Amino acid sequence: MAACNFQFTFSGDPNLVLEKARKAVTGQGGNFEGDTQNGNFNLSVFGNTIAGAYAVSGQTMDIEISEKPFLLPCSTIEGFLKAQLGL
């Protein structure tokens, strides 16, 4: 069972949205692998892992967080992602 699930609708080129996501993850020392259809990512925050996967269909991105620190609420992760992706 996933720790968190989000669905974001975006406008414009999916490549631009994914590049923002890639920069947000790798800028924190994480790994981001994938293309404009799907991929996965992971990063360490204060010694805890946040890991997940994404899938893009049209102008919608589904994100599933499979691993996160217990005390980090999904709403905090969602807010961070929205800010980083400019949504």
Sequence and secondary structure as in RCSB ss.txt:
>XXXX:A:sequence
MAACNFQFTFSGDPNLVLEKARKAVTGQGGNFEGDTQNGNFNLSVFGNTIAGAYAVSGQTMDIEISEKPFLLPCS
TIEGFLKAQLGL
>XXXX:A:secstr
  SEEEEEE  S HHHHHHHHHHHHHTTT EEEE SSEEEEEEEETTEEEEEEEEEETTEEEEEEEE  TTS HH
HHHHHHHHHHT 
